């Protein structure tokens, strides 16, 4: 248990305190290089069991921060970390074992393998939308890899952050896992330090700041960012299932999800039918009126008034330029409430067409030609997610072959995050590197290539070079040509 921390929850640590903890973790990081799978698993189990035992505290904190429904706290915050922890517990011994590789023709007489070693001191900066999941999930990977960690949760969800601070300090010594609250100044102080790895989840704009700071120390990074994740619903799609699933993925956490469907391209022949299905889904899930939706126990709030004003501004701008609200549109900035809203007829110059929405607004765009949709997707930065609803294999194949995205679901939405055996990450503007399961373990590990000599064949090529050496080189060149 950590008893050395001198600052209180809710109060930003100063640079000296941050530096003290960072320096203290150096010796621990060196020691953890030889930590066993059993030692790492014990820590992961302790974290997992604490999250499960204190679920009700997380329910209360999530509701206080943005009226997050308890079932969403369980599913998107606690269960996701528990699944991550269980996967590491089951497979860590296998992950840690050196991986033998076959020798190439030039390496005959040697043995080679990849040895996984912890990168060392790591920094995990997490956002406010899923603070528990996106803090403790990467922490599981850091512990599995044998790293120390400093955690920096968002200040925008103070009750959840305070609970994470309390639990972290109860479970870990600060020389292994420490946590600092505070605003951007704390993040800046942390980013000035020469960490061995930084795992950041947040916006592309801040991701660039993190990468620039890491570059000063040549620190490796994993950046899980975001962007405008498109969804395609073609004429062959199951419209009822598509509407239910897409709106679940969109309005969970009130749209404040990095992989939520940002906008939908719907074939013009089924657009009206699809919209009716969506209206029915919203009414059944949250209520048919703004008052019913505001009183719904299943709809979280926007995290604060500033973000409410930003999202409301996107809606207002679109409407002023001619967009049509199909359902929803109610806004109460004081209550941080925006109704689940469907809009169409959005002009190209509307801000909502280029800015990530990150809220409960869902543009619906009719299309006639799939090639035009693909072109529009490719004209934008590569998204974190892309979703396809179709029963036509040729359409699915065309979209998959002609677009790029961090991850994709075919006839499903957002569940790629939950698949422990898949890499989760973005591409270019939507992220760098991967997390989850084995990929998270590798993110915090250095893959060390090792060659061990059994027969010293290389001595044939030591100078001075004899005619025999030249003959051998000639034979290798001929063999290379034959095997090409």
Secondary structure, DSSP 4 states (H G I P E B T S, - for coil): ------S-TTSPPPHHHHHHHHHHHHHHHHHHTT--HHHHHHHHHHHHHHHHHTHHHHHHHHHHHH---HHHHIIIIIHHHHHHHHHHHHHHHHHHS-EEEPPPGGGTTEEEEEEEEE--EEEEE--STTTTHHHHHHHHHHHHHT-EEEEE--TTSHHHHHHHHHHHHHHS-TTTEEE---SHHHHHHHHTS--SEEEEES-HHHHHHHHHHHHTTT-EEEEE-----EEEE-TTS-HHHHHHHHHHHHHGGGG--TTS--EEEEETTTHHHHHHHHHHHHHHHH-SSHHHHHT-TT-PPPSSHHHHHHHHHHHHHHHHTT-EEEE---EEGGGTEE--EEEE---TTSGGGTS---SSEEEEEEES-HHHHHHHHHTSPPEEEEEEE-S-HHHHHHHHHH--EEEEEES--SGGGG-TTS-B---BTTEES-BSHHHHHHHTEEEEEEEEESS-GGGGGPSSPPHHHHHHHHHHHHHHHHH-
